[in-house]
Amino acid sequence: MQSAGADVGTAATTFSDEFNGAAGSAVDTRKWNLEVGDNVNNHERQYYTNRTGNASMNGQGQLVITAREENPGNYNCWYGRCTHTSARLNTSGKFSQTYGTFEARIKMSHGQGMWPAFWLLGNDIGSVGWPECGEIDVMENIGREPNTVHGTIHGPGYSGAGGIGAAYNGPRFADGFHTFRLEWSPNLLVWKVDGREFQRRTPADLGGRRWVFNKPHFVILNLAVGGYWPGDPDGSTPFPNTLTVDYVRVTN
């Protein structure tokens, strides 16, 4: 039998982005898709674009997702003329994985109405829909809770406000970089912030409902503006508003 240390040593990196491009350069489209459009489902205010003004490298080894109070393309949203732009990146069709560790080092956005997230969706969303596909939120933050992040699972019978999760209370996450990590194995999900475990979930937590987390999921990074959960931004919310990602790394 291998020791625990030896077992950890065998983990191979299956996906990584260190965001080492030149300042102002676009994300690597061999790894990421840039979603375009609004999001009526959560009643968010932003229009996601594929512009470098909303997602680009900063030349210091980091990706900056920038939410702006603007509408340069005269975009239309579910509520009328869009008031904000931002970016949402995913690896659908380019990378997905079942089990392993999913980790990102992030400096949070801040302010009322801001909603950054690092999360996973089941690869089969196109055929079975949400929440049947499964959703694992490794990290979500809402601006009115600057010291709190949330980890949540959504599936059939436990989605939306009925998702199953926990909160981690720490420092003001916009003041520096912090590491958000999911350790995923058969029938077990473990969440960590800066190496400290704050939640674990198994099928026993679902009260007889179905566990949909033993199949491939892809990665998403986004910065939403407004929505049912965070509420809308107000006069105190700073714009432009940035979410800075130092790296995303996945191992098996």
Salt bridges, closest charged atoms under 4 A:
GLU18 OE2 - ARG249 NE 2.95
ASP28 OD2 - ARG30 NH2 2.95
GLU35 OE1 - ARG88 NE 2.99
GLU70 OE2 - ARG51 NH1 3.02
GLU103 OE1 - ARG181 NH1 2.76
ASP124 OD2 - LYS215 NZ 2.86
GLU132 OE2 - ARG210 NH2 2.57
GLU135 OE2 - HIS154 NE2 3.86
ASP137 OD2 - HIS154 NE2 3.05
GLU145 OE1 - HIS150 NE2 2.78
ASP175 OD1 - ARG172 NH1 2.54
GLU183 OE2 - ARG181 NE 2.85
GLU183 OE2 - LYS192 NZ 3.00
ASP194 OD2 - HIS178 ND1 2.72
GLU197 OE2 - ARG200 NE 2.76
ASP205 OD1 - ARG201 NH1 3.67
ASP246 OD2 - ARG105 NH1 2.95
